[in-house]
Amino acid sequence: MGNSIESMPWGSFEGRDVRLWRLVNANGMELDFTDYGGRLIKAIVPDRDGKLDNVTLGWNTLDEYVVEHGGTYYGALVGRYGNRIRDGKFTLGGKEYVLECTNAPGGIPCALHGGTRGFSLRCWDVVEEIHTDDKVGLVMEITSPDGEGGYPGNVKVRATLTLDNANVWRIGWEATTDQATPLSLTEHAYWNLNGAASGTTIMDHTMQISADRFTPYNVGMIPTGELRSVEGTPFDFRQPHAIGANHDADDDCLKYGAGYDINWVVNGWDGTTLRHACTLASAATGRKLEVWTTEPGMQVYDGYYLPVRNSGVALETQHFPDSPNKPEFPTTIVQPGQTLRTATEYRFSAS
């Protein structure tokens, strides 16, 4: 079997045609994307017996994303700023910028995932198809004008999405701006390695996270600025164990997040080298998903507020939440003349 790319109409949004792209590798693994939000719609991967099944949550039609579940982040490419910014404000170059506040955990407002015109809620332009002997892929671009969502600078983002014959989905990000501006780009798929339609939760999935520290937060889910050791906490996943094992522990951050919805600090980050962030595994199917990234952090959200509670887990590689207001965190400020480059790989296997 060879690899292939197929494209088909998938409706319309804001007066433009929306398409679905199907990437299939030589093993029969399939990734379906749409240019609406740059979303991953399906990820069909084999289990230990070679049985193929979809392992990412989503819907089958554009209307379900836009009309029935408007504003959802399922499977989307997220920007300008993935995660939260406190009070929807930050100061840069002596000027305060006021952003759209679209979320208010604990009654405290924040800007979340780029606002109402964030990258997940707009159409991307597919500018190139990649088709070689060992991989297939798409190059998507989006532009964000100065002031959109309250952010400074005209920003251009390119996302290169490839599927290779080793069952690796890679996202390569590039971004430029004409004014200094914060950028933190991520991908928001929800995973259930038992199968998206299995009717099971992810609470018995085992998870291992290569992080000695995490970023605790207040009731508004805004980091305090501390990089706290995972030792002796429910956030210690240095050795693999079930997501549900300590889910109900007596911990303020678990209470504020209604479970796991927090950023871990990836060990060994240097900004350029792919580092292991996480391994997710299902004993029921033998499927395993490894996350490798050049980003310093990874948000794990175990899906408490999904329509079916805990039916999927998001593994969002990122810079830390509220970094524009936390000078002690790795900077998210991109300068004119600079190109932001990051990468994340989702590596699938089964045993």
Buried (B, 14 or more C-beta within 10 A) or exposed (E): EEBEBEBEEBBEBEEEEBBBBBBBBBBBBBBBBBBBBBBBBBBBBBBBEEEBBBBBBBBEEBEBBBEEBEEBBBBBBBBBBBBBBBBBBBEBEEEEBEBBBBBEBEEBBBBBBBBEBBBBBBBBBBEEEBEEEEBBBBBBBBEBEEEBBBBBBBBBBBBBBBBBBBBBBBBBBBBBBBBBBBBBBBBBBBBBBBBBEBEBBBBBBBBBBBBBBBBBBBEBBBBEBEBBEBEEBBBBBBEEEBBBBBBEEEBEBBEBBBBBBBBBBBBEBEEEEBBBBBBBBBEBBBBBBBBBBBBBBBBBBBBEEBEEEBBBBBBBBBBBBBBBBBEEBBEBBBBEEEEBEBBBBBBBBBE
